[in-house]
């Protein structure tokens, strides 16, 4: 089983706190066009650090 962070785009405000909390570079990126973050689920290890810091509960860890 593999787990990864998933984003609920409607809740994301683009604060970028999750990007700073992620221990793996380039897993979470800010997309200028949408002003939201995007998660590379293939690289995400499912640690949940981003979930724990998101002030809008826009992230969760789930099974792929």
N, C-alpha and C positions, 0 to 999 in steps of 0.2 A: 504494500500500500504506500502511496505517495501522498503527501499533503502539501498544500501551497496556499499562500494568501490570495484571497479574491477580493475584488473591489466592487462596492455598490456605487456606481458612478453618480447617481442622483444625490448621494450624501456627501460626496467628496467636495471640499471647498478649495483644494489646491494649496493647503497650508505648508506642505512639504515636510512636515514633522516625521512622517513615516520614512522618507528618504534618508533623513539623518540618523534614524534609529536602526536601519538595516545593516547588519554586519557584512553583507556581501555586496560589493560594488556592482552597479549596473543591473540590479534586480528590479528596483523601483525607479522609474524615470518620470520627470515632469513633462507633460505634453503641452507646449505653448498654445496650440490651436484650440484645445478644449479647456485649457487652464485646470487640468486635473492630472492625477498621476496614472501611470500604467504599470502593471506588474508583469514581469516575465515569469510566468508560472513554471516554465521549464527549468529555470535557474533557482527558483525559490525553494528553500529547504524546509519551509513550514515552521520556523522557530516561534513565530507569533509576536516578536518584538514590535513590529509595526502595528499590530492589532492593539497591543497594550497602550500605545501612545496616541492613537488616533482620537482626537477630541470629538469627532462626529460619528463614531462607530461605523465608519464606511468600509472597514476591513474585517474579514474573518478568515480563519484558516479552515479549509475543508479538504476532503479527500478528492483526488483527481481521478 
